[in-house]
Amino acid sequence: MTDLKAAGDTAPRVPTAGCGTPHAGGTDVTPPDSRVLRGGTLSWLLPSRSALAAVILLPVLVVLVALAVMASSTGMSLSETVSGLLGTGDPGTVMIVRDFRLPRIFAGLMVGAALGIAGCLTQTLAGNRLATPDLVGVNDGATAAVVAAAAGSTTGMVGDWWLGPIGAVAAAAIVVLCAGGAGSAGYRVLVTGIGVSTFIGAVGDLIMSRENDNTAGGVFLWAVGSLNGRDWGVGTPLALVLLFLVPLALAVGHRLQLLRFDDDVAASLGVDLRRLRAGALALAVALAGTAVGVGGPIAFVALAAPILAQRIAGPTRVPITGSALTGAALIAAADALGRVAAPVELPVGVVTSVLGGPFLLWVLFRPDRATGKA
């Protein structure tokens, strides 16, 4: 017994790190930014840094929404805004806050989340931080569909929001066919998308050049990116679309992490690259097309949201959740800023475009943390 006890006391112990599970060879295979949660026979790998980023972003988003509710281009005071929100103010104030401002903010949050996720998927597919859905014809396709629907109108009203996804899908289908399939390399799809986008944009401009001033003015306001007039009738269907697409994007994003290896390594790990790229591209097109149909081709958000989310969540993850929260926060901030930064209200797309130039320069002059390249 003494010999056995001594042997047990001197036996080498299997090294562990953090809360990871030791490998058969004695090495912890848990990623350094994750924790293993166990419940009986089940275990779950929690990306701790990504979860912390979401916890930080949520209160920031709440604060920005509160500021967006209070921001006013009409000189409405804070007390009047609160009374309108609670329903205790005069009927006009209550109508402005509850019937106009809240639905608009809600629709903006949905648009921002959709653009953020679409940009994250596109950048991961292309392996390029500058890749956005508009490079595969999504924005121009959605815009052309809405412009074509508004052609001949005398009221200056744009078409229904659901025309955006239809136009985006049609444009993306043309890009995929010209590129030789959705499973093609990301750069090939993007280069083809630039050419198709240029052609579709020219067709849209040709249509608008032949329209009257009312139609051209109404479509122009939407085409720069605007949330004016968006109500619960638009925000609610958009939320239902996201409720269906976001879980799919989360599942695809988990698999897209393997694309950071080369194709041979990813294939050896059991990844069907053609199917994965096709599914990710389809989700990006659906999300971006829906967002453009509701808010117009709002610039900067699909580019900036994934980059900012990646900075917060770390370079080892595809930040689907972080991109959604960051995109929603950017839209809320731009919407609030557009209502107080000038004597007249600025469309949200104008604000994001002004902010996008300096941000693009910042991206170009800072190396990618995942690759170390500019």
Disulfide bonds with the S-S distance in Angstrom:
none
